[in-house]
Amino acid sequence: MFRTSFESYVEKIDAFLECLSWDEGTMGQSMRYSLVGGGKRIRPVLALAAAEAVGGQADSILPSACALELIHTYSLIHDDLPAMDNDDYRRGRLANHKVFGEGKAILAGDGLLTYAFELIARPLPVNAERQLRVIQEVAQAAGPEGMVLGQVLDLEAEGKTLTLGEIEQIHQHKTGAMLVVSARMGGILGGGTEAQIQALTRYAQALGLAFQIKDDILDLEGDSATLGKPAQSDLEQEKSTYPSLLGLAGAKEELAVKIKEAHEALSVFTQSVDFLHSLADYIADRMH
Amino acid sequence: MFRTSFESYVEKIDAFLECLSWDEGTMGQSMRYSLVGGGKRIRPVLALAAAEAVGGQADSILPSACALELIHTYSLIHDDLPAMDNDDYRRGRLANHKVFGEGKAILAGDGLLTYAFELIARPLPVNAERQLRVIQEVAQAAGPEGMVLGQVLDLEAEGKTLTLGEIEQIHQHKTGAMLVVSARMGGILGGGTEAQIQALTRYAQALGLAFQIKDDILDLEGDSATLGKPAQSDLEQEKSTYPSLLGLAGAKEELAVKIKEAHEALSVFTQSVDFLHSLADYIADRMH
């Protein structure tokens, strides 16, 4: 049931993303290479499911939801650059800059980020003030007080031992803010009440940290082939992670706490939020 | 008169930009370094003046107009990177990446671009549908079908001899699209009619090409100190420019044609558009 719903969301998202067409030259090729090269599509899925949770139509917010995937993809392209994390592989394939060169990779990221705002400002059958609010919130979550700040904090943390509080601060900015705004986008554009939007916020905050803890655990326990990236890279780079600070058992306990918080946040909904419950369990149980 | 009006626009813009505050760390420093480090502020000035030309209030669209300067600044930071034009100086000061390093420079650009959309989506005392239309148009002008494409075309043109048509295509994307959307922003948010928005578009198209022709002429005739960048760099890099294709006299003639087109486009306005007329003359006569 969950798998079917998830796949049906992903199908809509992938169909939309595959129809995006830009210049036929290397620019468009480079953007498409990273955009359609796999990825779990968790952010747009979250937005679509949140819209339905508040009684809205998933289909009617599809361009806005897909914009979240463009922003995510741009952040991965820039993250992999030699001047940043210097990763040669992403999702089991060569990183964008290894295929198209650094200059074009920077521009592909810039192009995806900018085009995301073109998508998110497209006319939708929803209240225009709500749409403006979403654009502002997405820009905040992705920008210098959100994801970009998280990236800077992450760069500056290299080679340092961090406290749990510092790790959470990085994650909340680097990945958490975009997950939270994904859920809020669905709630706001779907016509949800402030209480529902608040509940979706708490849900996504817990989900975001759970996602990161699980990532750290998978890096220790997973194998490179399933992960699509080298396992145990955190250990090698002496990165501070949940398992390195809490131990593996402690990290698993913390993961369970966050998943429980996610479930509890959904209690305010009177209609079915089965999918969002299952998504939380999926985050905890995933193998890659 | 013109100088006073121009300075009064710039004062408002600079006051707004100087009040933007981000994280106190290197991220905020790096963004501010490039944002408040000079610049003619032509894009926001154009937006404010266009708003007034259609009877709107400049002050009420200030955040949106200033967003254009953030987008322009981000493009300069990324443009100067070693993987792109590899320039060490900008506006007479060290380029962002020379001060903060490549990684932070990429992120400062990303941050400015993203924050521009936060600014442009802020609640304004104008029709929300018009605001959404502006956001979409700005994203189109800045993105993979506008400025970012122009940057790619420019990268790919390195070392090649271009035709006049190819040069114009690059400029129309790289700088023209943003100038056009600046004028359109003012027209749309200021409450202009479609005919007025169309006239502003033609005006800014001519202005944009004039600006570029003048840039090429200044590179040949200007001196490095006044320009704030090395003069005759186009010659050294064997770049195709208006003077290299049309000769210096031909380029000056073409400049005059474009300035005339800009003036003519303004003929549909019944109220005073003195400032926009003077701005066109200023573009033609500027020394840097």
Interface residues (C-beta under 8 A of the other chain):
Chain A: W22 D23 G25 T26 M27 G28 M31 Y74 H78 L81 A83 M84 G101 E102 G103 K104 I106 L107 G109 D110 G111 L112 L113 T114 Y115 A116 F117 E118 A121 R122 P123 A128 E129 Q131 L132 R133 I135 Q136 V138 A139 Q140 A142 G143 P144 E145 V148 L149 Q151 V152 L155 E156
Chain B: W22 D23 G25 T26 M27 G28 M31 Y74 H78 L81 A83 M84 G101 E102 G103 K104 I106 L107 G109 D110 G111 L112 L113 T114 Y115 A116 F117 E118 A121 R122 P123 A128 E129 Q131 L132 R133 I135 Q136 V138 A139 Q140 A142 G143 P144 E145 V148 L149 Q151 V152 L155 E156
